[in-house]
Amino acid sequence: MATMTKKYIDCSEFPSTLNCTLRISGTEEEVLRAAREHAISTHGHKDSPELRQQLQGAIHSET
């Protein structure tokens, strides 16, 4: 059985007036989907290639 490295994104790493502390972890696909939905619904971002690229660059591997 192959082991999968969990990924995460931490909303507190982004400047925000909400001081959001949400941390999302899972597979890279899950993290990207949830982070995109969170950015749109909670922070009012528009879905765009730029947003997706920014989120992709903010993903970390869990140790």
C-alpha positions in Angstrom: 0.0 0.0 0.0 1.5 3.3 -1.1 1.6 6.1 1.4 0.1 9.5 0.4 1.6 12.7 1.7 -1.2 14.9 3.2 -1.2 18.5 2.1 -2.5 21.5 3.9 -3.2 25.2 3.4 -3.4 27.6 6.3 -5.6 30.6 5.9 -3.8 32.6 8.6 -0.8 32.9 6.2 -2.9 35.3 4.0 -3.6 38.8 5.1 -7.2 39.2 6.0 -9.5 41.6 8.0 -11.2 38.5 9.4 -8.0 37.1 11.0 -9.1 33.7 9.8 -7.3 30.7 11.3 -8.8 27.9 9.2 -6.4 25.2 8.3 -7.5 22.7 5.6 -5.7 19.4 5.1 -6.2 16.3 2.9 -5.2 15.3 -0.6 -4.0 18.1 -2.8 -7.3 18.0 -4.8 -9.4 18.1 -1.6 -7.3 21.0 -0.2 -7.5 23.0 -3.4 -11.3 22.5 -3.8 -12.0 23.4 -0.1 -9.7 26.4 -0.1 -11.2 27.8 -3.3 -14.7 27.4 -1.9 -13.6 29.0 1.4 -11.9 31.9 -0.3 -15.0 32.6 -2.4 -17.7 32.1 0.3 -15.9 33.5 3.3 -13.5 36.1 2.0 -15.4 37.2 -1.1 -12.8 36.4 -3.7 -13.8 35.8 -7.3 -13.0 32.4 -8.8 -10.3 33.0 -11.3 -7.1 31.3 -12.6 -5.1 33.8 -10.5 -6.9 32.7 -7.3 -6.3 29.0 -8.2 -2.7 29.7 -8.9 -2.2 31.6 -5.6 -3.9 28.8 -3.6 -1.8 26.1 -5.4 1.4 28.0 -4.4 0.3 28.1 -0.8 -0.1 24.4 -0.3 2.4 22.7 2.0 3.2 19.0 2.7 2.5 17.8 6.2 5.5 16.4 8.0 
